[in-house]
Amino acid sequence: MVDMTREELKRKIQKLEFAAVELNLYLDNHPNEQKALVDYNNISKDLCALKKEYESKYGPLCNFGNAPSAYPWQWVNEPWPWETGE
């Protein structure tokens, strides 16, 4: 497995989040599409794994109880997720 940089991880997370939202909307209108559901579940599993990897290396992607924080409180550390990248 290749170790991704911080930016590569964030970009991959963004791509998977986009795909998950699109499939979610599709499944709202086509709930019996088994292939779409399989794709959604696979993307959701991969997305959770990547978020966990990112947060274990770089701290929380968002606050509101979605991820535990190491000491000291990491949410206030720079850079904020939306302040970095392209």
Disulfide bonds with the S-S distance in Angstrom:
none
